[in-house]
C-alpha cells in the first residue's frame, strides 16, 4: 500500500516537473522573441552604448 502511494507521488512530481519545464520553456521562447524584436528596434543605440562603454573601459 505504501509503495503504491510512493510511486504515485513520484510520478505526480515528475509530471508536474515536466509541465513546469514545458511552461517555462514556452514563456522563455516568448521572452526571447520579445527581446529579439526589442533588440532589433534598439540595435543602433545598443551598438553605440557598447562602443562608448568599451572605450570607457579601455580609457581606465
Beta strands, then each sheet from edge to edge (+ up, - down):
end
